Amino acid sequence: MITDARVLREGFVPNDVVHRDHEVNSLSRVLRPITDGEPTEPALVTGPSGTGKTTITKFVVSRLRETVRDVAAVHLNCWQSYSRFKATYEILGALGESVDVRRRSTPHDELLDRLAAYDGPPVIVTLDEADQLEDSRLVYDLYRLPTFSIVLVTNDEAELLAGLDERVRSRLHTAETVHVDAYHTAELVDILAARVEHGLVRDAVTDAHLHRMADAGGGDARVALSILRSAARRADRAGVDRLADDHVEAAIPEGHRDVRTKNLNALRPQQRTVYEILVEAGELAPKELYDRYRERVEDPRTKRTVRSWLQKLTHYDLVAASGEGPSRTYAAVPAHSTTE
């Protein structure tokens, strides 16, 4: 059944990004000056989860580097590299500039000096999930260095900008925004069909199955691809070379669960604490949630930071928000409500 498992993986970057020509061209235009050795303005890539933001960015940067080979690129996931020190260290590491840096004892100013002293080819730094940065000064650090071009990837531009200090926010007023909308079902069908063509045996999936999986994806390519991957694995284990209805139907809740599990596993310890408090309590107002959070952790973050976490958890369907203003409450989304 499966001829190339790479094609079915979430992080796979295809040779052509289906139904994203406008977004690809827009980001390519923003980064084009780097091909002439000129600095670029920052770029913002925004949109809901599962709309191809990361794929678009990786595709455009990869294609640019094929055109101009003397360009370096660093793709940083800010879920993991959320502190200013760690993010700077990871950037230096990707550029081969952190060989003798001691992570526990090297002052951050020394890392910045190394970044400023970097004399290699121009660098495109993508800060994926940029709203998860705990210290927005990293954006300013990179912005002031002409060798570095910045691409910020986030679910919501307004939320990202609200969490930045004024100095950084003012620098981003010139940023070009590339907004990516949720996929229509027909678009997801085409995406799935392309993965099937290159990753499964011929005639493995019917059009009806593609439409069923795309519809179950609800506009989210991550979910739709997870369903396809689960269905293909079921058929592969059964030793057959065509998907059956029961493979697809069983894969739908499984695909949703896989995406949900990955989102939960990506949470940092304190973010997980916030989520677990909501699981236990059912529904809480922001103040009560924050008070309980402060009681459980040794080094609590600010209310603004926790609020940004809640917004992120909402984007990933782990938390639901109800009401506005003083009447706003948050509740954990039950696992079964994200499946069919």
Protein Blocks (a to p, Z undefined) as FASTA:
>chain_A
ZZblklmpmklccfbdghilmmmmmmmmmmmmmmnopacdddddeddehilmmmmmmmmm
mmmmmmmmcbccddddfklmmcfklmmmmmmmmnopammpcfklmcfklmmmmmmmpccd
cdddddehkllpmblklmmmmmmpmkbccddddfblklmmmmpcfklmmmmmmpccdddd
dddfklmmmmmmmmmmmmmcehkbcfklmmmmmmmnnopaklmmmmmmmmmmmmmmnopa
bdcfklmmmmmmmmmmmmmmmmmmmpcfklmmmmmmmmmnopacfklmmmmmmmmpmbdc
dfklmmmmmmmmmmnopaccedehjlpccddddfklmpZZ
